[in-house]
Amino acid sequence: MYDENADKIIQLVVNFFPFDNSVQVIDTEKKTQLLKRVQLPSLKLEALQIGNVVNIFSKLLLITGCVPITSRRIFKNVERLIIDYIINGEVIGLELVAPNAVNRWREVLGATDPKDAAPGTLRRLYGKSKLHNVAHGCNTPEDAKRIQSKTIRAPSPPALFAARNFTRSWTQAYQQCIAARCPIHVRSMTAHMALELIGMFFSCKDSNPIIPLRATFKNCTCCVIKPHAIIDGNLGAIIEQICTTGSFYISAMAMFSISVPNALEFYEVYKGVLPEYEAMATHLAEGKCLVCEIKCSKECTDLVNEFRKLCGPRDPELCRQLYPDCIRALYGKDIVHNAVHCTDLQEDGESESEYFFKLLSHVEQ
């Protein structure tokens, strides 16, 4: 946390108690309590990930690590997954996190052969053959652990399409693949092969993603799915709604952890215009957000305004009265936590996409 009086960054210990959603803040250097244990309903357990910024009574705290007991409780049995590549099109690489992730993902996937997969599993629903059977999954937790033990790590911003995507819902994780209309190719995969693919998807060279982001910066608008929507498990549903309208498609997609200065800069056009300006920027920095470059799937003379109609007005309560099927009506909470940001002016669509996919994708390396 930045201490304005001392003009320096200080390290604090935050104790979070999930059974009553209370929090305690301790200054270990001074051996004092900055905040006695108190309930904080707005703080979610899912937001407590390394790299996130949490807002505790207007103090923004960057999470840099976990003490052993917290680490054991929150991240026990958490494994990771990387989806294999598509034969003839773009690929979506997903790193999925959940307790007992490997076994749960295998259950959702179903048997290797779609004909043998249980009813309702992804491979039974969408698989075509043993080769084209939707997605790849590690066979055992040991395979995943061997991958985790390697030294290659994903960069903060993603290197490809929906590269680093954390979601609480396995069903919604897969909805992103379906919404983007990407059939996934699968083959038998060793830990070494998985390591190579992780490097291919997520590594950088000279601060640039090895596989560049696919943003075009032409005839586009920008959509930012906000941290609260991701934490609430609505990420997949929002992407599905965008892609199944028949009017839009996602030409590039990436997950970012945005700093407060960057968020203030991005929202600067609203400074002095909207009273929620600072609150909007603070929320954007509170967790991971997913940024999409949106294009028209058919002829469209006013893409920005057409996409704004899908999102709805800024106030979700107004949306629920006038446009109950729009994104903000379905997933928004209030004017600040209104599910998504979308470009306001036609001339800003390309510049907002450039801000994330050109500027921040290099700054955050």
Short mmCIF file of the C-alpha atoms (twelve columns), coordinates in Angstrom:
data_MODEL
# 
_entry.id   MODEL 
# 
loop_
_atom_site.group_PDB 
_atom_site.id 
_atom_site.type_symbol 
_atom_site.label_atom_id 
_atom_site.label_alt_id 
_atom_site.label_comp_id 
_atom_site.label_asym_id 
_atom_site.label_seq_id 
_atom_site.Cartn_x 
_atom_site.Cartn_y 
_atom_site.Cartn_z 
_atom_site.pdbx_PDB_model_num 
ATOM 1   C CA . MET A 1   0.000   0.000   0.000   1 
ATOM 2   C CA . TYR A 2   1.195   3.546   -0.735  1 
ATOM 3   C CA . ASP A 3   1.630   5.591   2.445   1 
ATOM 4   C CA . GLU A 4   1.111   9.246   1.506   1 
ATOM 5   C CA . ASN A 5   2.571   10.554  4.764   1 
ATOM 6   C CA . ALA A 6   5.795   8.532   4.508   1 
ATOM 7   C CA . ASP A 7   5.817   8.759   0.669   1 
ATOM 8   C CA . LYS A 8   6.670   5.077   0.284   1 
ATOM 9   C CA . ILE A 9   5.173   1.687   -0.392  1 
ATOM 10  C CA . ILE A 10  4.549   -0.325  2.777   1 
ATOM 11  C CA . GLN A 11  3.927   -4.043  3.119   1 
ATOM 12  C CA . LEU A 12  0.896   -5.167  5.075   1 
ATOM 13  C CA . VAL A 13  -0.678  -8.467  6.062   1 
ATOM 14  C CA . VAL A 14  -4.352  -8.899  5.253   1 
ATOM 15  C CA . ASN A 15  -6.199  -11.653 7.106   1 
ATOM 16  C CA . PHE A 16  -9.475  -12.648 5.435   1 
ATOM 17  C CA . PHE A 17  -12.050 -14.763 7.275   1 
ATOM 18  C CA . PRO A 18  -14.412 -16.287 4.687   1 
ATOM 19  C CA . PHE A 19  -16.987 -17.731 7.090   1 
ATOM 20  C CA . ASP A 20  -18.182 -14.223 8.073   1 
ATOM 21  C CA . ASN A 21  -16.516 -12.188 5.274   1 
ATOM 22  C CA . SER A 22  -14.441 -10.157 7.703   1 
ATOM 23  C CA . VAL A 23  -10.992 -8.710  7.183   1 
ATOM 24  C CA . GLN A 24  -8.091  -7.556  9.351   1 
ATOM 25  C CA . VAL A 25  -5.068  -5.470  8.241   1 
ATOM 26  C CA . ILE A 26  -1.762  -5.584  10.133  1 
ATOM 27  C CA . ASP A 27  1.400   -3.503  9.743   1 
ATOM 28  C CA . THR A 28  4.033   -6.093  10.629  1 
ATOM 29  C CA . GLU A 29  6.871   -3.578  10.619  1 
ATOM 30  C CA . LYS A 30  5.223   -1.433  13.310  1 
ATOM 31  C CA . LYS A 31  3.483   -4.465  14.837  1 
ATOM 32  C CA . THR A 32  0.176   -2.645  14.916  1 
ATOM 33  C CA . GLN A 33  -3.327  -3.236  13.570  1 
ATOM 34  C CA . LEU A 34  -4.237  -0.738  10.877  1 
ATOM 35  C CA . LEU A 35  -7.704  -2.225  10.740  1 
ATOM 36  C CA . LYS A 36  -9.317  -4.301  13.437  1 
ATOM 37  C CA . ARG A 37  -11.299 -7.277  12.250  1 
ATOM 38  C CA . VAL A 38  -14.486 -6.017  10.625  1 
ATOM 39  C CA . GLN A 39  -16.971 -7.387  8.102   1 
ATOM 40  C CA . LEU A 40  -16.502 -6.266  4.487   1 
ATOM 41  C CA . PRO A 41  -19.322 -7.715  2.327   1 
ATOM 42  C CA . SER A 42  -17.890 -6.278  -0.919  1 
ATOM 43  C CA . LEU A 43  -14.678 -8.321  -0.661  1 
ATOM 44  C CA . LYS A 44  -14.937 -11.730 -2.323  1 
ATOM 45  C CA . LEU A 45  -12.719 -14.743 -1.678  1 
ATOM 46  C CA . GLU A 46  -12.324 -15.171 -5.449  1 
ATOM 47  C CA . ALA A 47  -10.723 -11.702 -5.660  1 
ATOM 48  C CA . LEU A 48  -7.849  -12.751 -3.382  1 
ATOM 49  C CA . GLN A 49  -5.446  -13.838 -6.111  1 
ATOM 50  C CA . ILE A 50  -1.825  -12.816 -6.379  1 
ATOM 51  C CA . GLY A 51  -1.592  -9.803  -8.690  1 
ATOM 52  C CA . ASN A 52  -5.081  -8.477  -7.949  1 
ATOM 53  C CA . VAL A 53  -5.749  -5.109  -6.349  1 
ATOM 54  C CA . VAL A 54  -8.371  -5.162  -3.587  1 
ATOM 55  C CA . ASN A 55  -10.241 -2.166  -2.237  1 
ATOM 56  C CA . ILE A 56  -10.437 -2.220  1.571   1 
ATOM 57  C CA . PHE A 57  -12.256 0.856   2.824   1 
ATOM 58  C CA . SER A 58  -10.861 3.042   -0.001  1 
ATOM 59  C CA . LYS A 59  -7.322  1.725   0.461   1 
ATOM 60  C CA . LEU A 60  -6.040  -0.112  -2.639  1 
ATOM 61  C CA . LEU A 61  -3.857  -3.089  -1.733  1 
ATOM 62  C CA . LEU A 62  -1.853  -5.108  -4.264  1 
ATOM 63  C CA . ILE A 63  -1.710  -8.804  -3.352  1 
ATOM 64  C CA . THR A 64  1.889   -9.994  -3.750  1 
ATOM 65  C CA . GLY A 65  1.767   -13.284 -1.867  1 
ATOM 66  C CA . CYS A 66  -0.025  -15.505 0.619   1 
ATOM 67  C CA . VAL A 67  1.051   -16.575 4.078   1 
ATOM 68  C CA . PRO A 68  1.336   -20.391 4.320   1 
ATOM 69  C CA . ILE A 69  -1.958  -21.045 6.118   1 
ATOM 70  C CA . THR A 70  -3.933  -18.884 3.679   1 
ATOM 71  C CA . SER A 71  -2.144  -20.431 0.737   1 
ATOM 72  C CA . ARG A 72  -2.998  -23.943 1.926   1 
ATOM 73  C CA . ARG A 73  -6.649  -23.122 2.493   1 
ATOM 74  C CA . ILE A 74  -7.370  -21.144 -0.650  1 
ATOM 75  C CA . PHE A 75  -5.212  -22.911 -3.199  1 
ATOM 76  C CA . LYS A 76  -5.319  -26.490 -1.946  1 
ATOM 77  C CA . ASN A 77  -5.520  -29.000 -4.823  1 
ATOM 78  C CA . VAL A 78  -5.612  -26.239 -7.445  1 
ATOM 79  C CA . GLU A 79  -4.345  -27.516 -10.781 1 
ATOM 80  C CA . ARG A 80  -4.073  -25.972 -14.229 1 
ATOM 81  C CA . LEU A 81  -5.057  -26.794 -17.763 1 
ATOM 82  C CA . ILE A 82  -3.926  -25.758 -21.218 1 
ATOM 83  C CA . ILE A 83  -6.093  -26.537 -24.220 1 
ATOM 84  C CA . ASP A 84  -4.406  -27.873 -27.364 1 
ATOM 85  C CA . TYR A 85  -4.402  -26.160 -30.698 1 
ATOM 86  C CA . ILE A 86  -6.905  -26.104 -33.568 1 
ATOM 87  C CA . ILE A 87  -5.939  -27.657 -36.894 1 
ATOM 88  C CA . ASN A 88  -7.222  -24.934 -39.194 1 
ATOM 89  C CA . GLY A 89  -8.077  -21.787 -37.277 1 
ATOM 90  C CA . GLU A 90  -7.486  -19.675 -34.176 1 
ATOM 91  C CA . VAL A 91  -6.957  -21.415 -30.854 1 
ATOM 92  C CA . ILE A 92  -8.223  -20.454 -27.425 1 
ATOM 93  C CA . GLY A 93  -5.783  -21.338 -24.648 1 
ATOM 94  C CA . LEU A 94  -7.424  -21.434 -21.233 1 
ATOM 95  C CA . GLU A 95  -5.713  -21.785 -17.866 1 
ATOM 96  C CA . LEU A 96  -8.503  -23.008 -15.598 1 
ATOM 97  C CA . VAL A 97  -8.335  -22.962 -11.810 1 
ATOM 98  C CA . ALA A 98  -10.568 -24.816 -9.339  1 
ATOM 99  C CA . PRO A 99  -10.268 -27.274 -6.450  1 
ATOM 100 C CA . ASN A 100 -9.527  -30.745 -7.855  1 
ATOM 101 C CA . ALA A 101 -9.452  -29.131 -11.296 1 
ATOM 102 C CA . VAL A 102 -8.063  -32.064 -13.274 1 
ATOM 103 C CA . ASN A 103 -10.728 -34.543 -12.231 1 
ATOM 104 C CA . ARG A 104 -13.537 -32.021 -12.528 1 
ATOM 105 C CA . TRP A 105 -12.422 -31.026 -16.013 1 
ATOM 106 C CA . ARG A 106 -12.223 -34.683 -17.074 1 
ATOM 107 C CA . GLU A 107 -15.774 -35.208 -15.784 1 
ATOM 108 C CA . VAL A 108 -17.044 -32.231 -17.764 1 
ATOM 109 C CA . LEU A 109 -15.194 -33.350 -20.902 1 
ATOM 110 C CA . GLY A 110 -16.337 -36.971 -20.899 1 
ATOM 111 C CA . ALA A 111 -14.688 -40.031 -22.480 1 
ATOM 112 C CA . THR A 112 -12.113 -39.570 -25.253 1 
ATOM 113 C CA . ASP A 113 -14.448 -41.039 -27.861 1 
ATOM 114 C CA . PRO A 114 -17.612 -38.880 -28.078 1 
ATOM 115 C CA . LYS A 115 -19.648 -42.053 -28.725 1 
ATOM 116 C CA . ASP A 116 -18.646 -43.406 -25.297 1 
ATOM 117 C CA . ALA A 117 -19.010 -40.080 -23.437 1 
ATOM 118 C CA . ALA A 118 -21.793 -39.713 -20.885 1 
ATOM 119 C CA . PRO A 119 -24.888 -37.713 -21.857 1 
ATOM 120 C CA . GLY A 120 -24.498 -34.008 -21.168 1 
ATOM 121 C CA . THR A 121 -20.684 -34.002 -21.304 1 
ATOM 122 C CA . LEU A 122 -18.945 -31.635 -23.703 1 
ATOM 123 C CA . ARG A 123 -17.572 -34.357 -25.952 1 
ATOM 124 C CA . ARG A 124 -20.966 -36.074 -26.189 1 
ATOM 125 C CA . LEU A 125 -22.629 -32.772 -27.072 1 
ATOM 126 C CA . TYR A 126 -20.054 -31.307 -29.445 1 
ATOM 127 C CA . GLY A 127 -17.457 -33.966 -30.309 1 
ATOM 128 C CA . LYS A 128 -17.254 -35.551 -33.776 1 
ATOM 129 C CA . SER A 129 -14.544 -38.196 -33.436 1 
ATOM 130 C CA . LYS A 130 -11.606 -39.235 -31.260 1 
ATOM 131 C CA . LEU A 131 -9.525  -36.639 -33.098 1 
ATOM 132 C CA . HIS A 132 -12.076 -33.800 -33.120 1 
ATOM 133 C CA . ASN A 133 -13.363 -34.279 -29.586 1 
ATOM 134 C CA . VAL A 134 -13.633 -30.671 -28.437 1 
ATOM 135 C CA . ALA A 135 -10.741 -30.168 -26.015 1 
ATOM 136 C CA . HIS A 136 -7.697  -31.624 -24.317 1 
ATOM 137 C CA . GLY A 137 -7.421  -32.307 -20.593 1 
ATOM 138 C CA . CYS A 138 -4.605  -33.686 -18.449 1 
ATOM 139 C CA . ASN A 139 -5.265  -37.312 -17.514 1 
ATOM 140 C CA . THR A 140 -4.083  -37.144 -13.906 1 
ATOM 141 C CA . PRO A 141 -3.195  -34.518 -11.302 1 
ATOM 142 C CA . GLU A 142 0.391   -35.790 -11.544 1 
ATOM 143 C CA . ASP A 143 0.569   -34.695 -15.184 1 
ATOM 144 C CA . ALA A 144 -0.610  -31.216 -14.220 1 
ATOM 145 C CA . LYS A 145 1.849   -31.028 -11.313 1 
ATOM 146 C CA . ARG A 146 4.740   -31.877 -13.627 1 
ATOM 147 C CA . ILE A 147 3.651   -28.999 -15.855 1 
ATOM 148 C CA . GLN A 148 3.402   -26.660 -12.860 1 
ATOM 149 C CA . SER A 149 6.894   -27.621 -11.685 1 
ATOM 150 C CA . LYS A 150 8.518   -26.225 -14.834 1 
ATOM 151 C CA . THR A 151 10.009  -22.747 -14.967 1 
ATOM 152 C CA . ILE A 152 8.046   -21.250 -17.851 1 
ATOM 153 C CA . ARG A 153 5.298   -19.012 -16.588 1 
ATOM 154 C CA . ALA A 154 2.583   -17.084 -18.333 1 
ATOM 155 C CA . PRO A 155 3.045   -13.313 -18.697 1 
ATOM 156 C CA . SER A 156 0.600   -10.992 -17.003 1 
ATOM 157 C CA . PRO A 157 -1.281  -10.102 -20.195 1 
ATOM 158 C CA . PRO A 158 -2.198  -13.017 -22.425 1 
ATOM 159 C CA . ALA A 159 -0.403  -13.946 -25.628 1 
ATOM 160 C CA . LEU A 160 -3.325  -15.380 -27.536 1 
ATOM 161 C CA . PHE A 161 -7.067  -14.743 -27.794 1 
ATOM 162 C CA . ALA A 162 -8.459  -15.691 -24.332 1 
ATOM 163 C CA . ALA A 163 -5.084  -16.751 -23.030 1 
ATOM 164 C CA . ARG A 164 -5.218  -16.338 -19.252 1 
ATOM 165 C CA . ASN A 165 -8.826  -16.874 -18.290 1 
ATOM 166 C CA . PHE A 166 -9.718  -17.724 -14.709 1 
ATOM 167 C CA . THR A 167 -13.335 -18.731 -14.162 1 
ATOM 168 C CA . ARG A 168 -15.265 -20.360 -11.343 1 
ATOM 169 C CA . SER A 169 -17.576 -22.277 -13.648 1 
ATOM 170 C CA . TRP A 170 -16.333 -25.130 -15.842 1 
ATOM 171 C CA . THR A 171 -19.466 -24.920 -17.961 1 
ATOM 172 C CA . GLN A 172 -18.930 -21.226 -18.580 1 
ATOM 173 C CA . ALA A 173 -15.262 -21.830 -19.344 1 
ATOM 174 C CA . TYR A 174 -16.285 -24.043 -22.208 1 
ATOM 175 C CA . GLN A 175 -19.016 -21.636 -23.310 1 
ATOM 176 C CA . GLN A 176 -16.240 -19.281 -24.346 1 
ATOM 177 C CA . CYS A 177 -14.961 -21.820 -26.847 1 
ATOM 178 C CA . ILE A 178 -18.459 -22.450 -28.197 1 
ATOM 179 C CA . ALA A 179 -19.308 -18.747 -28.281 1 
ATOM 180 C CA . ALA A 180 -16.206 -18.062 -30.358 1 
ATOM 181 C CA . ARG A 181 -17.167 -20.946 -32.694 1 
ATOM 182 C CA . CYS A 182 -13.772 -22.593 -32.352 1 
ATOM 183 C CA . PRO A 183 -13.704 -26.402 -32.687 1 
ATOM 184 C CA . ILE A 184 -10.786 -27.658 -30.607 1 
ATOM 185 C CA . HIS A 185 -8.359  -30.315 -31.783 1 
ATOM 186 C CA . VAL A 186 -7.128  -32.850 -29.236 1 
ATOM 187 C CA . ARG A 187 -4.382  -35.460 -29.113 1 
ATOM 188 C CA . SER A 188 -2.526  -37.482 -26.499 1 
ATOM 189 C CA . MET A 189 -0.161  -35.163 -24.685 1 
ATOM 190 C CA . THR A 190 2.851   -35.711 -22.427 1 
ATOM 191 C CA . ALA A 191 4.010   -33.275 -19.754 1 
ATOM 192 C CA . HIS A 192 6.887   -32.219 -22.025 1 
ATOM 193 C CA . MET A 193 4.510   -31.481 -24.888 1 
ATOM 194 C CA . ALA A 194 2.266   -29.538 -22.519 1 
ATOM 195 C CA . LEU A 195 5.257   -27.476 -21.412 1 
ATOM 196 C CA . GLU A 196 6.054   -26.625 -25.023 1 
ATOM 197 C CA . LEU A 197 2.466   -25.555 -25.645 1 
ATOM 198 C CA . ILE A 198 2.419   -23.404 -22.511 1 
ATOM 199 C CA . GLY A 199 5.552   -21.694 -23.779 1 
ATOM 200 C CA . MET A 200 4.001   -21.289 -27.213 1 
ATOM 201 C CA . PHE A 201 0.817   -19.709 -25.886 1 
ATOM 202 C CA . PHE A 202 2.019   -17.608 -22.994 1 
ATOM 203 C CA . SER A 203 5.739   -16.790 -23.334 1 
ATOM 204 C CA . CYS A 204 7.211   -13.503 -24.506 1 
ATOM 205 C CA . LYS A 205 10.329  -12.462 -26.373 1 
ATOM 206 C CA . ASP A 206 11.700  -8.921  -26.012 1 
ATOM 207 C CA . SER A 207 8.522   -7.948  -24.096 1 
ATOM 208 C CA . ASN A 208 6.332   -9.055  -27.007 1 
ATOM 209 C CA . PRO A 209 4.023   -12.087 -27.015 1 
ATOM 210 C CA . ILE A 210 5.501   -14.917 -29.110 1 
ATOM 211 C CA . ILE A 211 2.085   -15.332 -30.694 1 
ATOM 212 C CA . PRO A 212 0.824   -11.776 -31.293 1 
ATOM 213 C CA . LEU A 213 -2.590  -10.590 -30.249 1 
ATOM 214 C CA . ARG A 214 -5.057  -10.674 -33.135 1 
ATOM 215 C CA . ALA A 215 -6.446  -7.147  -32.829 1 
ATOM 216 C CA . THR A 216 -6.950  -5.369  -36.165 1 
ATOM 217 C CA . PHE A 217 -7.687  -1.798  -34.933 1 
ATOM 218 C CA . LYS A 218 -9.997  -1.271  -37.914 1 
ATOM 219 C CA . ASN A 219 -13.791 -0.939  -38.045 1 
ATOM 220 C CA . CYS A 220 -14.067 -2.109  -34.444 1 
ATOM 221 C CA . THR A 221 -15.384 -1.225  -31.024 1 
ATOM 222 C CA . CYS A 222 -14.019 -2.106  -27.589 1 
ATOM 223 C CA . CYS A 223 -15.736 -4.077  -24.853 1 
ATOM 224 C CA . VAL A 224 -14.257 -4.545  -21.368 1 
ATOM 225 C CA . ILE A 225 -15.858 -7.188  -19.162 1 
ATOM 226 C CA . LYS A 226 -15.389 -5.862  -15.650 1 
ATOM 227 C CA . PRO A 227 -13.826 -7.675  -12.659 1 
ATOM 228 C CA . HIS A 228 -17.094 -8.162  -10.751 1 
ATOM 229 C CA . ALA A 229 -18.674 -9.948  -13.740 1 
ATOM 230 C CA . ILE A 230 -15.728 -12.348 -13.892 1 
ATOM 231 C CA . ILE A 231 -15.785 -12.986 -10.135 1 
ATOM 232 C CA . ASP A 232 -19.549 -13.590 -10.249 1 
ATOM 233 C CA . GLY A 233 -19.028 -16.308 -12.874 1 
ATOM 234 C CA . ASN A 234 -20.774 -14.450 -15.721 1 
ATOM 235 C CA . LEU A 235 -17.829 -14.200 -18.112 1 
ATOM 236 C CA . GLY A 236 -18.814 -17.088 -20.364 1 
ATOM 237 C CA . ALA A 237 -22.469 -16.052 -20.495 1 
ATOM 238 C CA . ILE A 238 -21.573 -12.499 -21.567 1 
ATOM 239 C CA . ILE A 239 -19.248 -13.727 -24.315 1 
ATOM 240 C CA . GLU A 240 -21.894 -16.160 -25.493 1 
ATOM 241 C CA . GLN A 241 -24.468 -13.374 -25.672 1 
ATOM 242 C CA . ILE A 242 -22.126 -11.218 -27.760 1 
ATOM 243 C CA . CYS A 243 -21.267 -13.972 -30.203 1 
ATOM 244 C CA . THR A 244 -24.708 -15.518 -30.652 1 
ATOM 245 C CA . THR A 245 -26.511 -12.331 -31.666 1 
ATOM 246 C CA . GLY A 246 -25.552 -12.923 -35.284 1 
ATOM 247 C CA . SER A 247 -24.434 -9.295  -35.570 1 
ATOM 248 C CA . PHE A 248 -21.008 -9.293  -33.867 1 
ATOM 249 C CA . TYR A 249 -17.910 -11.408 -33.492 1 
ATOM 250 C CA . ILE A 250 -14.813 -11.119 -31.317 1 
ATOM 251 C CA . SER A 251 -11.711 -10.453 -33.411 1 
ATOM 252 C CA . ALA A 252 -9.331  -10.333 -30.419 1 
ATOM 253 C CA . MET A 253 -9.656  -11.098 -26.724 1 
ATOM 254 C CA . ALA A 254 -7.210  -10.820 -23.845 1 
ATOM 255 C CA . MET A 255 -7.211  -10.687 -20.055 1 
ATOM 256 C CA . PHE A 256 -5.477  -7.812  -18.249 1 
ATOM 257 C CA . SER A 257 -4.637  -6.772  -14.691 1 
ATOM 258 C CA . ILE A 258 -4.854  -2.985  -14.924 1 
ATOM 259 C CA . SER A 259 -3.121  -0.577  -12.547 1 
ATOM 260 C CA . VAL A 260 -5.013  2.347   -11.044 1 
ATOM 261 C CA . PRO A 261 -3.054  4.964   -13.072 1 
ATOM 262 C CA . ASN A 262 -3.829  3.072   -16.288 1 
ATOM 263 C CA . ALA A 263 -7.509  2.784   -15.351 1 
ATOM 264 C CA . LEU A 264 -7.680  6.515   -14.599 1 
ATOM 265 C CA . GLU A 265 -6.008  7.247   -17.923 1 
ATOM 266 C CA . PHE A 266 -8.388  4.963   -19.825 1 
ATOM 267 C CA . TYR A 267 -11.448 6.612   -18.245 1 
ATOM 268 C CA . GLU A 268 -9.996  10.142  -18.451 1 
ATOM 269 C CA . VAL A 269 -12.626 11.221  -20.986 1 
ATOM 270 C CA . TYR A 270 -15.210 10.867  -18.171 1 
ATOM 271 C CA . LYS A 271 -13.246 13.016  -15.703 1 
ATOM 272 C CA . GLY A 272 -15.396 15.949  -14.640 1 
ATOM 273 C CA . VAL A 273 -18.308 14.501  -16.611 1 
ATOM 274 C CA . LEU A 274 -19.358 11.487  -14.555 1 
ATOM 275 C CA . PRO A 275 -19.344 11.636  -10.733 1 
ATOM 276 C CA . GLU A 276 -18.463 7.914   -10.732 1 
ATOM 277 C CA . TYR A 277 -15.191 8.543   -12.633 1 
ATOM 278 C CA . GLU A 278 -12.818 7.567   -9.810  1 
ATOM 279 C CA . ALA A 279 -15.007 4.677   -8.617  1 
ATOM 280 C CA . MET A 280 -15.111 3.278   -12.174 1 
ATOM 281 C CA . ALA A 281 -11.321 3.397   -12.436 1 
ATOM 282 C CA . THR A 282 -10.873 1.863   -8.988  1 
ATOM 283 C CA . HIS A 283 -13.149 -1.064  -9.824  1 
ATOM 284 C CA . LEU A 284 -11.363 -1.720  -13.121 1 
ATOM 285 C CA . ALA A 285 -8.131  -2.119  -11.126 1 
ATOM 286 C CA . GLU A 286 -9.646  -4.375  -8.450  1 
ATOM 287 C CA . GLY A 287 -9.201  -7.599  -10.419 1 
ATOM 288 C CA . LYS A 288 -8.733  -9.118  -13.828 1 
ATOM 289 C CA . CYS A 289 -10.807 -7.806  -16.722 1 
ATOM 290 C CA . LEU A 290 -11.327 -9.274  -20.171 1 
ATOM 291 C CA . VAL A 291 -10.939 -6.930  -23.130 1 
ATOM 292 C CA . CYS A 292 -12.549 -7.745  -26.493 1 
ATOM 293 C CA . GLU A 293 -12.167 -6.114  -29.864 1 
ATOM 294 C CA . ILE A 294 -15.627 -6.394  -31.440 1 
ATOM 295 C CA . LYS A 295 -16.406 -6.310  -35.159 1 
ATOM 296 C CA . CYS A 296 -19.582 -6.638  -37.207 1 
ATOM 297 C CA . SER A 297 -20.312 -10.045 -38.716 1 
ATOM 298 C CA . LYS A 298 -22.375 -8.326  -41.411 1 
ATOM 299 C CA . GLU A 299 -22.537 -4.904  -43.018 1 
ATOM 300 C CA . CYS A 300 -22.837 -2.284  -40.299 1 
ATOM 301 C CA . THR A 301 -22.611 1.492   -40.690 1 
ATOM 302 C CA . ASP A 302 -22.558 2.362   -36.977 1 
ATOM 303 C CA . LEU A 303 -20.872 -0.496  -35.128 1 
ATOM 304 C CA . VAL A 304 -20.242 1.424   -31.894 1 
ATOM 305 C CA . ASN A 305 -23.869 2.415   -31.363 1 
ATOM 306 C CA . GLU A 306 -25.199 -0.971  -32.445 1 
ATOM 307 C CA . PHE A 307 -22.997 -2.692  -29.864 1 
ATOM 308 C CA . ARG A 308 -24.021 -0.143  -27.229 1 
ATOM 309 C CA . LYS A 309 -27.631 -1.233  -27.764 1 
ATOM 310 C CA . LEU A 310 -26.615 -4.813  -26.909 1 
ATOM 311 C CA . CYS A 311 -24.904 -3.592  -23.711 1 
ATOM 312 C CA . GLY A 312 -27.704 -1.215  -22.700 1 
ATOM 313 C CA . PRO A 313 -27.657 2.119   -20.775 1 
ATOM 314 C CA . ARG A 314 -25.094 2.681   -18.025 1 
ATOM 315 C CA . ASP A 315 -27.577 2.172   -15.165 1 
ATOM 316 C CA . PRO A 316 -28.534 -1.536  -14.840 1 
ATOM 317 C CA . GLU A 317 -31.768 -0.613  -13.000 1 
ATOM 318 C CA . LEU A 318 -32.878 1.467   -15.961 1 
ATOM 319 C CA . CYS A 319 -31.860 -1.375  -18.265 1 
ATOM 320 C CA . ARG A 320 -34.022 -3.860  -16.384 1 
ATOM 321 C CA . GLN A 321 -37.047 -1.614  -16.915 1 
ATOM 322 C CA . LEU A 322 -36.501 -0.671  -20.556 1 
ATOM 323 C CA . TYR A 323 -34.204 -3.339  -22.058 1 
ATOM 324 C CA . PRO A 324 -34.432 -6.434  -19.831 1 
ATOM 325 C CA . ASP A 325 -32.469 -8.673  -22.242 1 
ATOM 326 C CA . CYS A 326 -29.377 -6.456  -22.605 1 
ATOM 327 C CA . ILE A 327 -26.053 -7.383  -20.988 1 
ATOM 328 C CA . ARG A 328 -26.152 -4.761  -18.234 1 
ATOM 329 C CA . ALA A 329 -29.722 -5.640  -17.277 1 
ATOM 330 C CA . LEU A 330 -28.781 -9.305  -16.878 1 
ATOM 331 C CA . TYR A 331 -25.381 -9.001  -15.191 1 
ATOM 332 C CA . GLY A 332 -25.019 -5.421  -13.886 1 
ATOM 333 C CA . LYS A 333 -25.463 -4.348  -10.263 1 
ATOM 334 C CA . ASP A 334 -25.131 -0.567  -10.277 1 
ATOM 335 C CA . ILE A 335 -23.653 2.215   -12.419 1 
ATOM 336 C CA . VAL A 336 -20.069 1.325   -11.422 1 
ATOM 337 C CA . HIS A 337 -20.552 -2.447  -11.403 1 
ATOM 338 C CA . ASN A 338 -22.514 -2.557  -14.661 1 
ATOM 339 C CA . ALA A 339 -20.884 -5.685  -16.134 1 
ATOM 340 C CA . VAL A 340 -19.162 -4.153  -19.160 1 
ATOM 341 C CA . HIS A 341 -17.582 -1.017  -20.538 1 
ATOM 342 C CA . CYS A 342 -18.313 -0.293  -24.187 1 
ATOM 343 C CA . THR A 343 -17.029 2.467   -26.447 1 
ATOM 344 C CA . ASP A 344 -19.230 5.585   -26.434 1 
ATOM 345 C CA . LEU A 345 -18.179 7.394   -29.619 1 
ATOM 346 C CA . GLN A 346 -17.691 6.008   -33.109 1 
ATOM 347 C CA . GLU A 347 -14.234 7.575   -33.446 1 
ATOM 348 C CA . ASP A 348 -13.028 6.013   -30.163 1 
ATOM 349 C CA . GLY A 349 -13.508 2.326   -31.070 1 
ATOM 350 C CA . GLU A 350 -10.116 1.887   -32.671 1 
ATOM 351 C CA . SER A 351 -8.235  4.027   -30.131 1 
ATOM 352 C CA . GLU A 352 -9.657  2.117   -27.144 1 
ATOM 353 C CA . SER A 353 -8.676  -1.201  -28.728 1 
ATOM 354 C CA . GLU A 354 -5.184  0.156   -29.358 1 
ATOM 355 C CA . TYR A 355 -4.904  1.258   -25.727 1 
ATOM 356 C CA . PHE A 356 -5.203  -2.330  -24.521 1 
ATOM 357 C CA . PHE A 357 -3.897  -4.486  -27.358 1 
ATOM 358 C CA . LYS A 358 -1.045  -2.228  -28.427 1 
ATOM 359 C CA . LEU A 359 -0.065  -0.093  -25.419 1 
ATOM 360 C CA . LEU A 360 -0.887  -2.126  -22.307 1 
ATOM 361 C CA . SER A 361 0.029   -5.494  -23.871 1 
ATOM 362 C CA . HIS A 362 3.636   -4.215  -23.990 1 
ATOM 363 C CA . VAL A 363 3.662   -2.116  -20.809 1 
ATOM 364 C CA . GLU A 364 2.506   -5.016  -18.605 1 
ATOM 365 C CA . GLN A 365 5.162   -7.494  -19.770 1 
# 
